[in-house]
C-alpha cells in the first residue's frame, strides 16, 4: 500500500519592488520537481498590499509506494 507525500515550495519574486517574476527560473524549478515525480496540487500568491504579490507558494504531491 502506498501513501501521498507532500512538498511546499515558496518562490520569491525579484526586482526592486519584489514583484518581478523570473519565468525561466520558475520553469527550471518546476521541471526539476516534475522529473522527481512531483505534481503541482495547489498554488497561491503572497499578497503584500493593494494586490501586489511578492511570491508564490506551491504545494506538490506525489504517490510513494510503501
Secondary structure by P-SEA (a helix, b strand, c coil): cbbbbbbbbbbbbbccccccccaaaaaaaaaaaaaaccccccccccccccccccbbbbbbbbbbcc
